[in-house]
Amino acid sequence: SISSKIYDLSLLIFNGKAHILSVTETWLQDNNSDYVSIPGYNFISKNRDGKRGGGVGFFISNAIKYSLFEKLPRDFIVSSFEFLLLKINQTKSCDLLIGVIYRPPDTNLQLFNDEFEQLLQYIKHSNKYTFLLGDFNINLMNTLE
C-alpha cells in the first residue's frame, strides 16, 4: 500500500518542490487512510469499495485552497475506473480542476472510453482549466491495428 512508500513520496515532493502530487493504486481501506501523511500536505483520497487494491488520491500543499469537485450528476456512476476531482481556487484567474484517474487493466476498454467521454462532457461544462492525471492502463501498441 501507499503507506510503505511515504518516505519515497516525501522525497519526491520535497526534492521536486511539488505542490500537488496525484497517486493511484493506493491500496487503502477506509480504516487506514488516516495513517498516510506528509508534513505540510493534506492527503485526500478515494478508496476502492468492496475489493482490495485500487484507490486514488492527492497530496496537496497546506498553502493551497481546494475543495472536492462534486458538480457531477448524482446518477453519474462509473464501473470501469476510479477517479477523484478537486477544484483549486485561484484569485487572479479561472479556478482549476484537477483529477486523478485509475483504470484497472482488466476492465473493458470500450466501457472505459464511453464512461470517460461522459465524464469529459460533464467537466467541459464546468468552465475550468482542467488537468487529468493517472494510470489508464492502455497499451497504445495494441491499439494501432
C-alpha positions as a Python dict, from the first residue, in 0.01 Angstrom:
ca = {
    (1, 'S'): (0, 0, 0),
    (2, 'I'): (95, 365, -25),
    (3, 'S'): (178, 359, 347),
    (4, 'S'): (501, 174, 272),
    (5, 'K'): (601, 437, 12),
    (6, 'I'): (557, 753, 224),
    (7, 'Y'): (932, 810, 262),
    (8, 'D'): (986, 788, -117),
    (9, 'L'): (686, 1013, -185),
    (10, 'S'): (814, 1267, 68),
    (11, 'L'): (1150, 1280, -111),
    (12, 'L'): (975, 1321, -445),
    (13, 'I'): (758, 1606, -317),
    (14, 'F'): (1032, 1794, -134),
    (15, 'N'): (1310, 1744, -392),
    (16, 'G'): (1078, 1826, -680),
    (17, 'K'): (922, 2116, -490),
    (18, 'A'): (580, 1980, -585),
    (19, 'H'): (268, 2149, -453),
    (20, 'I'): (36, 1873, -571),
    (21, 'L'): (108, 1504, -625),
    (22, 'S'): (-150, 1259, -756),
    (23, 'V'): (-129, 890, -670),
    (24, 'T'): (-302, 578, -798),
    (25, 'E'): (-325, 225, -661),
    (26, 'T'): (-310, 345, -302),
    (27, 'W'): (-442, 9, -176),
    (28, 'L'): (-601, 183, 122),
    (29, 'Q'): (-915, 95, 311),
    (30, 'D'): (-1127, 350, 499),
    (31, 'N'): (-983, 232, 829),
    (32, 'N'): (-617, 301, 739),
    (33, 'S'): (-622, 609, 512),
    (34, 'D'): (-575, 837, 815),
    (35, 'Y'): (-225, 696, 863),
    (36, 'V'): (-97, 843, 537),
    (37, 'S'): (63, 1182, 592),
    (38, 'I'): (346, 1406, 478),
    (39, 'P'): (421, 1719, 685),
    (40, 'G'): (287, 2034, 520),
    (41, 'Y'): (46, 1843, 295),
    (42, 'N'): (-314, 1728, 310),
    (43, 'F'): (-392, 1380, 180),
    (44, 'I'): (-727, 1345, 6),
    (45, 'S'): (-821, 1000, -118),
    (46, 'K'): (-1098, 786, -254),
    (47, 'N'): (-1058, 422, -169),
    (48, 'R'): (-1184, 129, -372),
    (49, 'D'): (-1518, -2, -249),
    (50, 'G'): (-1554, -368, -167),
    (51, 'K'): (-1229, -500, -318),
    (52, 'R'): (-856, -495, -249),
    (53, 'G'): (-624, -268, -444),
    (54, 'G'): (-701, 40, -645),
    (55, 'G'): (-771, 376, -491),
    (56, 'V'): (-671, 727, -594),
    (57, 'G'): (-558, 1037, -409),
    (58, 'F'): (-373, 1365, -389),
    (59, 'F'): (-109, 1510, -164),
    (60, 'I'): (-175, 1884, -173),
    (61, 'S'): (21, 2161, -2),
    (62, 'N'): (-143, 2315, 303),
    (63, 'A'): (-93, 2653, 132),
    (64, 'I'): (-339, 2565, -147),
    (65, 'K'): (-710, 2624, -105),
    (66, 'Y'): (-913, 2343, -258),
    (67, 'S'): (-1244, 2163, -237),
    (68, 'L'): (-1387, 1842, -374),
    (69, 'F'): (-1546, 1891, -712),
    (70, 'E'): (-1893, 1748, -669),
    (71, 'K'): (-2087, 1903, -955),
    (72, 'L'): (-2143, 1574, -1131),
    (73, 'P'): (-2499, 1442, -1155),
    (74, 'R'): (-2597, 1203, -875),
    (75, 'D'): (-2678, 937, -1132),
    (76, 'F'): (-2327, 952, -1284),
    (77, 'I'): (-2177, 619, -1184),
    (78, 'V'): (-1874, 460, -1344),
    (79, 'S'): (-1770, 98, -1319),
    (80, 'S'): (-1458, 94, -1536),
    (81, 'F'): (-1237, 341, -1349),
    (82, 'E'): (-1186, 520, -1020),
    (83, 'F'): (-1145, 897, -1000),
    (84, 'L'): (-1121, 1194, -769),
    (85, 'L'): (-1167, 1558, -874),
    (86, 'L'): (-1052, 1867, -685),
    (87, 'K'): (-1126, 2233, -751),
    (88, 'I'): (-828, 2460, -684),
    (89, 'N'): (-927, 2816, -600),
    (90, 'Q'): (-746, 3086, -799),
    (91, 'T'): (-756, 3453, -709),
    (92, 'K'): (-632, 3604, -1036),
    (93, 'S'): (-772, 3362, -1292),
    (94, 'C'): (-1025, 3087, -1352),
    (95, 'D'): (-1033, 2810, -1091),
    (96, 'L'): (-853, 2488, -1178),
    (97, 'L'): (-999, 2141, -1188),
    (98, 'I'): (-752, 1861, -1126),
    (99, 'G'): (-841, 1495, -1146),
    (100, 'V'): (-670, 1165, -1086),
    (101, 'I'): (-796, 853, -1264),
    (102, 'Y'): (-715, 485, -1228),
    (103, 'R'): (-840, 229, -1479),
    (104, 'P'): (-769, -128, -1369),
    (105, 'P'): (-612, -329, -1653),
    (106, 'D'): (-887, -592, -1650),
    (107, 'T'): (-1174, -353, -1730),
    (108, 'N'): (-1344, -331, -2068),
    (109, 'L'): (-1171, -65, -2279),
    (110, 'Q'): (-1485, 31, -2473),
    (111, 'L'): (-1680, 78, -2150),
    (112, 'F'): (-1395, 291, -2016),
    (113, 'N'): (-1395, 505, -2330),
    (114, 'D'): (-1772, 557, -2305),
    (115, 'E'): (-1769, 642, -1933),
    (116, 'F'): (-1461, 862, -1967),
    (117, 'E'): (-1625, 1053, -2253),
    (118, 'Q'): (-1928, 1114, -2033),
    (119, 'L'): (-1703, 1245, -1753),
    (120, 'L'): (-1530, 1477, -2001),
    (121, 'Q'): (-1868, 1615, -2112),
    (122, 'Y'): (-1963, 1698, -1752),
    (123, 'I'): (-1623, 1856, -1687),
    (124, 'K'): (-1642, 2061, -2007),
    (125, 'H'): (-1944, 2247, -1872),
    (126, 'S'): (-1761, 2349, -1553),
    (127, 'N'): (-1565, 2618, -1744),
    (128, 'K'): (-1245, 2549, -1552),
    (129, 'Y'): (-889, 2488, -1665),
    (130, 'T'): (-865, 2112, -1631),
    (131, 'F'): (-578, 1870, -1572),
    (132, 'L'): (-644, 1496, -1570),
    (133, 'L'): (-370, 1266, -1445),
    (134, 'G'): (-349, 899, -1373),
    (135, 'D'): (-292, 545, -1483),
    (136, 'F'): (-515, 449, -1774),
    (137, 'N'): (-357, 106, -1833),
    (138, 'I'): (-390, 131, -2209),
    (139, 'N'): (-121, -28, -2422),
    (140, 'L'): (-114, 202, -2724),
    (141, 'M'): (93, -51, -2916),
    (142, 'N'): (-208, -286, -2911),
    (143, 'T'): (-447, -25, -3048),
    (144, 'L'): (-257, 56, -3369),
    (145, 'E'): (-439, -202, -3581),
}
